Amino acid sequence: MTMVITGNSKLQSEVEDLCDVNIDACIQCGTCTGGCSGIELMEYGPRQIIQLIKLNQRKILLESRAIWMCVSCHICEDRCPAKIKITSLMDTLREMACKDSKTKSNAQIQFHKLYIKQVKSFGRSHESMLTVALSMKGTPLPPLRLMKDLITRMRVDIKPPHRPDKSYRLAIKRLEKGGSIGHGN
Amino acid sequence: MATKTVSYFPGCSLHGLAKPFDTSTRLVCGKIGINLQEPNDWNCCGATSAHSIDHSLNLTLGARNLYLVEKSGSNTVTAPCAACFSNLKRSSIELQDPKKRQLASQLVGENLKEVEKVSVIHLLELLSDHSISKSIKQNMKYRFTDLKIVCYYGCLTVRPNEESDPEADSSENPQSMDKLLGALGADVRDWSHKSECCGGSHSLCGPDLANIRTDEVLRQAIASGADVIAVACPLCHSNLEFRLHALQAKGKQIPVVFFTQLLGLALGYTVKEVGLNKMLVNSFPWREKLTLA
């Protein structure tokens, strides 16, 4: 079967509207995939992800494991000869997946949501409270021996969480009322 | 001694597991005449989570932090944490776009017109400044002898890398930490994984990937013949340290320390003062490696 592609796919236009990337600039050289820090656990590397965007494979991409195995290390983006902002692109795909009601939760989504909830409430993250919150959602606690060694070395934060100023709480409120800023850089 | 005041963004980790990074940074800067000013009520940079699933939150967090720096009267902010640095820098680049700046201003509730004047630098860049390197040299009490080090920058200490910035370190073969620690007399080894990733926050949510990455970094560091791994990022630090801890029974143990702790030792602070006794691998003969400068 011959596939004739004319113009940009719907998905490409959607992604390019949401973030500052030029998908057409990709020359499919694979430098991104060659340096990718998450590649061992991805079913599609960044080079293939760009191709899947061109081929309008929205469902495959948003349900992929690959977008969650990206660690946002910026190595792909840093090395890309076409200067495609691949890290922003991966952020955009993850955000699209999160907004899609069909997306099933996974360990990464669960972690990010818990982390954000904490930051919204306290203005800062609190490692001990985050560890407890994660364990209540089923993530195993760190090994006992590790926790003991960290506690005896006084490395564990036992202070109560930060209480942010009113200006912070107001900013979060405005954001939750629907303020949004597009991706990019 | 000349004094220089800069805004200091410690970030959440330096109030927790990476407290020794904060303590040693403050000691070193105090000694060499850098006055660190922590902006009042700074908020989390968003770490990996905010930009991964909520871009607007990420930019709001960054914009508010940059505003707090600007309001405090400072035009430079330094972050020791690689993720804080990278997020703040990305936000400052994004806020150059007038449309985004206006939206962020509405969300933060402040006029962000002036935030683009704030320059964001990693602590390594601050300490690599010519006059500051000179001040370190003048205040050096000890030098390291026969101490083999690999410098592990991690991925975000040197990224995003702006080609237009002539001061920026190379992202593929960074040198700033190598030079700083080399000047203390340490035998700084060249190695392959200087700016590779440690697996980041994956260690906290399905650790398979973080284990693959940290195992590779540790293997390469040990193969280079190093006695010590020096790091400049709290997450690199805890990922490597925790992995070593888990492999305690099987593999070689190597201390993973913050580069500021080594600077602190050379400037005359004790092992305890710079927090080296708090590291998980904490039985290294530091005193034997120091001779009077």
Chai-1 contact restraints between the chains, C-beta under 6 A:
chainA,res_idxA,chainB,res_idxB,connection_type,confidence,min_distance_angstrom,max_distance_angstrom,comment,restraint_id
A,S37,B,C197,contact,1.0,0.0,6.0,A-B,restraint_1
A,G38,B,L209,contact,1.0,0.0,6.0,A-B,restraint_2
A,E40,B,I212,contact,1.0,0.0,6.0,A-B,restraint_3
A,L41,B,L209,contact,1.0,0.0,6.0,A-B,restraint_4
A,V71,B,C197,contact,1.0,0.0,6.0,A-B,restraint_5
A,V71,B,G200,contact,1.0,0.0,6.0,A-B,restraint_6
A,V71,B,H202,contact,1.0,0.0,6.0,A-B,restraint_7
A,S72,B,T48,contact,1.0,0.0,6.0,A-B,restraint_8
A,C73,B,C155,contact,1.0,0.0,6.0,A-B,restraint_9
A,C73,B,C197,contact,1.0,0.0,6.0,A-B,restraint_10
A,H74,B,R159,contact,1.0,0.0,6.0,A-B,restraint_11
A,H74,B,P160,contact,1.0,0.0,6.0,A-B,restraint_12
A,D78,B,R159,contact,1.0,0.0,6.0,A-B,restraint_13
A,D78,B,N161,contact,1.0,0.0,6.0,A-B,restraint_14
A,D78,B,S171,contact,1.0,0.0,6.0,A-B,restraint_15
A,D91,B,H51,contact,1.0,0.0,6.0,A-B,restraint_16
A,D91,B,S52,contact,1.0,0.0,6.0,A-B,restraint_17
A,R94,B,S52,contact,1.0,0.0,6.0,A-B,restraint_18
A,R94,B,I53,contact,1.0,0.0,6.0,A-B,restraint_19
A,E95,B,I53,contact,1.0,0.0,6.0,A-B,restraint_20
A,C98,B,I53,contact,1.0,0.0,6.0,A-B,restraint_21
A,A107,B,C205,contact,1.0,0.0,6.0,A-B,restraint_22
A,A107,B,G206,contact,1.0,0.0,6.0,A-B,restraint_23
A,Q108,B,C205,contact,1.0,0.0,6.0,A-B,restraint_24
A,F111,B,L204,contact,1.0,0.0,6.0,A-B,restraint_25
A,F111,B,C205,contact,1.0,0.0,6.0,A-B,restraint_26
A,H112,B,S49,contact,1.0,0.0,6.0,A-B,restraint_27
A,H112,B,S52,contact,1.0,0.0,6.0,A-B,restraint_28
A,H112,B,I53,contact,1.0,0.0,6.0,A-B,restraint_29
A,Y115,B,S49,contact,1.0,0.0,6.0,A-B,restraint_30
A,I116,B,S49,contact,1.0,0.0,6.0,A-B,restraint_31
A,V119,B,C44,contact,1.0,0.0,6.0,A-B,restraint_32
A,G123,B,N43,contact,1.0,0.0,6.0,A-B,restraint_33
A,R124,B,C12,contact,1.0,0.0,6.0,A-B,restraint_34
A,R124,B,C44,contact,1.0,0.0,6.0,A-B,restraint_35
A,S125,B,C12,contact,1.0,0.0,6.0,A-B,restraint_36
A,S125,B,C44,contact,1.0,0.0,6.0,A-B,restraint_37
A,E127,B,G16,contact,1.0,0.0,6.0,A-B,restraint_38
A,E127,B,L17,contact,1.0,0.0,6.0,A-B,restraint_39
A,L146,B,H245,contact,1.0,0.0,6.0,A-B,restraint_40
A,D149,B,L280,contact,1.0,0.0,6.0,A-B,restraint_41
A,R153,B,K278,contact,1.0,0.0,6.0,A-B,restraint_42
A,R155,B,L17,contact,1.0,0.0,6.0,A-B,restraint_43
A,R155,B,K278,contact,1.0,0.0,6.0,A-B,restraint_44
A,D157,B,G16,contact,1.0,0.0,6.0,A-B,restraint_45
A,D165,B,D41,contact,1.0,0.0,6.0,A-B,restraint_46
A,Y168,B,N43,contact,1.0,0.0,6.0,A-B,restraint_47
A,L170,B,G109,contact,1.0,0.0,6.0,A-B,restraint_48
A,A171,B,T60,contact,1.0,0.0,6.0,A-B,restraint_49
A,A171,B,R64,contact,1.0,0.0,6.0,A-B,restraint_50
A,A171,B,L107,contact,1.0,0.0,6.0,A-B,restraint_51
A,A171,B,V108,contact,1.0,0.0,6.0,A-B,restraint_52
A,R174,B,L107,contact,1.0,0.0,6.0,A-B,restraint_53
A,L175,B,T60,contact,1.0,0.0,6.0,A-B,restraint_54
A,L175,B,L107,contact,1.0,0.0,6.0,A-B,restraint_55
A,G179,B,L107,contact,1.0,0.0,6.0,A-B,restraint_56
A,S180,B,S56,contact,1.0,0.0,6.0,A-B,restraint_57
A,I181,B,S56,contact,1.0,0.0,6.0,A-B,restraint_58
A,I181,B,L59,contact,1.0,0.0,6.0,A-B,restraint_59
A,I181,B,K100,contact,1.0,0.0,6.0,A-B,restraint_60
A,I181,B,L103,contact,1.0,0.0,6.0,A-B,restraint_61
A,H183,B,H55,contact,1.0,0.0,6.0,A-B,restraint_62
A,G184,B,E94,contact,1.0,0.0,6.0,A-B,restraint_63
A,N185,B,R90,contact,1.0,0.0,6.0,A-B,restraint_64
A,N185,B,I93,contact,1.0,0.0,6.0,A-B,restraint_65
A,N185,B,E94,contact,1.0,0.0,6.0,A-B,restraint_66
